[in-house]
Each structure stands twice: as C-alpha cells, then as structure tokens.
Amino acid sequence: MSENWHSERNRKTQVFRRDEEYISSPFYVPMNCLEITDNTKQHINVDVIVEERFDLLVNNVHISTFFASPQELKELALGFLVCEGFIEPDTKLDSIRIEDKSIFCEIKINTPELEELTHLERCGTTSYRKDVVKHNNSNTKFAADAIIHAVGQLKEIGRVWHRTGGAHTSLICNKQGEVLFFCEDVGRACSVDKVVGKALISGTELSECALVTTGRLASTMVSKAVNAGIPLVASKGATVREAVELAEKAGIALVAFVRGRNLYVYAGEERVIS
C-alpha cells in the first residue's frame, strides 16, 4: 500500500518529483482514511494539509483572523496589510513578531488607515476596506509567452499541492515570466498575501512584476494586486464581472483561462504583447 495516495497518483501522471518523496513539513500530517474504488475498500495513508487559526494585531489593535498554513506568517501579515489597503507598499513596519497563534505588528507612523482602525476598535469592529481605487501608472508590459510560462510554473513549484492536493500557489514573476517568489497556503487569499509580503520584504519593485495565482480571480483577489501596485494578475481559472471592472478602473491587466498556448485578456490588453 502506498504511504501517500496523492503523491502516488501524481507519480503515475509524471507530476510527482523524486525530491518531494521524503519532505517533512508543518504544512501537512499523515492520516488514515478509507478508500472506496469500484467494488473494493481499503484503508490507506494520506497526507492532509494543516489549517490553523492566527490573529493579526497592529499596534495592539486586532485587525483580522486568518485560517492559514503555519509558515511564513510575517510575510502573511505584511502582505495582508498592503493587499487589503491598510498601509502602502512602501510603509515600513517597525517590528513583526509571532507569539503562539498571534502575529503582532508595530508601526510608529500613525497613518490615516491606522487611525481609522483605532476608531473601529472602539466601535467594536475592525472591518475596513478603501472605497477609492488606486490607478496603476506602471509602464510595464508582459509578453503573452511570459504569462503562459509563469502560469505553467504553478504546478511545477506547488510541492504541498503535490503531497496533499489541498494547497493554493501564488507567485510573483518579472516581465520575462521568471519566478521571483512563490508561496503555498491552504487559503487562496493567504497564498497571495504571503507572496506579496515576501516580495516586499526583499525590496522588490512590484510595479515591474506580475501576480500569478491558482483559482478563480474574484474581485477580492484582484483588489490585492491593485493595492500592492502590481500591473498584471493572471490565473488558469476564471474571473468574474466585478473583478474585470475593478481591473479596468485601476489600469491593470487581468488575464484568465491561461491554458496551453491560449489565454483571455479581460482588462488592460495594452499591457499584454502578443
């Protein structure tokens, strides 16, 4: 009996890589389940992805609660604050520390957004989203082949997905389609926040990069790219009307259904070179 059902299935389709066979990771744990196939039943061992609860606090104000994979939490915090419009991409955090299941961020500059958070905390809520859509003034353009190449890397670098089938992958690439950073997480939104945070920590200029992610491009996902100053977002999946309208207002490119040699450009076609 295979020790890992998902890995074994991927091995048969030549997706599984030899260097993944003995990965030890906090992302997943081995569990036993009953497999029913046709007329047979058998108990098998599988790797199951882990989802844990984390609280984010800024200047001791509770901002959000995440259900996320237990890695790259500092990147998650910074990326979330930028992608949700609480702070600008160039805002410097004085400190980020992890204590048990809480992420504590300190920012000395009292931005209008954080003043609003303090007010919301007094009112008993920290729900916040900007009404004004930032317009992207980057001149960066991307070749269609570069976008196709970057989207093709999602499956190649998705090691946790290979083991569990339960992870989302997001990456930041340059205009040549070369992967600069990637993150995996049990949550689609958290994978985006993490990879944006990782890029910002490294000092990468996001106005010259694209965000490529798994899953459907909902308006909440596109707004993360808008707030981070990223000029193009792409996925193998579909999109929705509100996401297209948001991308058009923000002046960014939205590319969906990137499969094989085909792709659909729903917004910002001037940024895509065919």
KACORCOR-V611878 format. One record per backbone hydrogen bond with DSSP energy under -0.5 kcal/mol. NH is the residue of the N-H (numbers start at 1). CO is the residue of the C=O. Records with the same first field share a line. If there is no record, write none. Layout:
NH = CO ; CO
//
This chain:
5 = 45
8 = 4
9 = 5
10 = 6
11 = 7
12 = 8
13 = 9
14 = 11
15 = 10
16 = 10
20 = 17
21 = 18
23 = 20
25 = 23
28 = 25
29 = 48
31 = 46
33 = 44
35 = 33 ; 42
36 = 34
37 = 35 ; 40
40 = 37
42 = 35
44 = 33
45 = 2
46 = 31
47 = 163
48 = 29 ; 46
50 = 27
52 = 68
54 = 66
55 = 101
56 = 64
57 = 103
58 = 61
59 = 105
61 = 58
62 = 60
63 = 56
64 = 56
66 = 54
68 = 52 ; 66
71 = 69
76 = 72
77 = 73
78 = 74
79 = 75
80 = 76
81 = 77
82 = 78
83 = 79
84 = 80
85 = 82
86 = 81
87 = 81
91 = 88
93 = 91
94 = 106
95 = 106
97 = 104
99 = 97 ; 102
102 = 99
103 = 55
104 = 97 ; 102
105 = 57 ; 103
106 = 95
111 = 109
115 = 111
116 = 112
117 = 113
118 = 114
119 = 115
120 = 116
121 = 117
122 = 118
123 = 119
124 = 121
125 = 120
134 = 132
136 = 250
137 = 135
142 = 271
143 = 175
144 = 273
147 = 143
148 = 144
149 = 145
150 = 146
151 = 147
152 = 148
153 = 149 ; 150
154 = 151
156 = 152
157 = 153
158 = 154
159 = 157
162 = 158
163 = 159
164 = 160
165 = 160 ; 161
168 = 185
170 = 183
171 = 212
172 = 181
173 = 210
174 = 178
177 = 174
180 = 172
181 = 172
183 = 170
185 = 168
191 = 187
192 = 188
193 = 189
194 = 190
195 = 191
196 = 192
197 = 193
198 = 194
199 = 195
200 = 196
201 = 197
202 = 198
203 = 200
204 = 199
206 = 204
208 = 205
209 = 206
210 = 173
211 = 232
212 = 171 ; 210
213 = 234
214 = 169
217 = 238
218 = 216
221 = 218
222 = 218
223 = 219
224 = 220
225 = 221
226 = 222
227 = 223
228 = 224
229 = 225 ; 226
230 = 225
231 = 206 ; 209
232 = 209
233 = 253
234 = 211
235 = 255
237 = 215
240 = 217
244 = 240
245 = 241
246 = 242
247 = 243
248 = 244
249 = 245
250 = 246
251 = 247
252 = 247
253 = 231
254 = 267
255 = 233 ; 253
256 = 264
257 = 237
258 = 235
259 = 257 ; 262
262 = 259
264 = 256
266 = 254 ; 264
267 = 254
271 = 268
272 = 269
273 = 142 ; 271
274 = 272
//
